[in-house]
Amino acid sequence: MFSTARKIGNSTGFIINAQDLNSIGIKQGDDVEYTIESGKLVIEKSKRRAVKKYNINELLANTDFDALKADKDLQEWENICPAGKEVF
């Protein structure tokens, strides 16, 4: 296969067709790891566990607001007077 190194922002990348990526189990959006072995670039699908991405509704659903209300440090911070030109 042949591909040309291209500027992508401040980096350089290569275009690899989907069929070739699929043949090694990589799809668009997957994380990959690369190494240099004997002067060759070796790209593999990352074995690291993906980090779960949360949305705001999931985060709010798992928030204990009553516990936050009882937090002394948070209460003190919320009741402190502005020290400068803060706008609340």
C-alpha positions in Angstrom: 0.0 0.0 0.0 1.0 3.6 -0.6 0.1 6.7 1.3 1.5 10.2 1.5 2.3 12.0 4.8 0.0 14.9 5.2 -0.1 17.9 7.5 -3.0 17.6 9.9 -3.0 20.7 12.2 0.4 20.8 13.8 0.9 17.1 13.2 1.5 14.8 10.3 -0.8 11.8 9.4 -1.4 9.1 6.9 -4.6 8.1 5.2 -5.3 4.4 5.5 -8.3 3.0 3.7 -11.2 1.5 5.8 -10.8 -1.9 4.3 -7.2 -2.2 5.4 -8.1 -0.9 8.9 -11.0 -3.3 9.2 -8.7 -6.2 8.3 -6.7 -5.5 11.4 -9.6 -4.8 13.7 -9.3 -1.0 13.7 -12.2 1.4 12.9 -12.6 5.1 12.8 -12.4 6.6 16.3 -10.4 3.7 17.8 -7.4 4.5 19.9 -4.1 3.1 18.5 -0.6 2.7 19.8 2.5 2.9 17.7 6.1 1.9 18.0 9.2 2.1 15.9 10.7 -1.3 15.4 13.9 -1.8 13.4 13.2 1.5 11.6 9.6 0.6 10.8 6.4 2.2 12.1 4.1 -0.4 13.7 0.5 0.6 14.5 -1.8 -1.6 16.7 -5.2 -1.2 18.2 -4.7 0.1 21.7 -5.1 -2.6 24.4 -5.8 0.1 27.0 -9.3 0.1 28.4 -11.4 2.9 27.0 -12.3 5.7 29.4 -16.1 6.0 29.8 -17.4 9.3 28.7 -20.3 10.8 30.7 -22.9 13.2 29.7 -24.3 15.9 32.1 -27.5 14.0 32.8 -25.5 10.9 34.0 -23.3 13.1 36.2 -26.3 14.9 37.8 -28.1 11.6 38.3 -25.2 10.3 40.3 -24.7 13.4 42.4 -25.8 13.4 46.1 -26.9 17.0 46.5 -27.9 16.5 50.1 -24.3 15.4 50.9 -23.1 18.6 49.2 -25.4 20.7 51.3 -23.9 19.1 54.4 -20.3 19.7 53.4 -18.8 22.3 55.8 -16.0 23.4 53.4 -18.5 23.9 50.6 -20.8 25.8 52.8 -18.0 28.1 53.9 -16.9 28.7 50.3 -20.4 29.5 49.2 -20.9 32.0 52.0 -17.6 33.9 51.6 -17.8 37.5 50.6 -16.2 38.5 47.3 -12.6 39.8 47.6 -12.3 41.6 44.3 -14.6 42.3 41.4 -16.1 38.8 41.2 -19.6 38.7 39.8 -22.0 35.9 40.9 
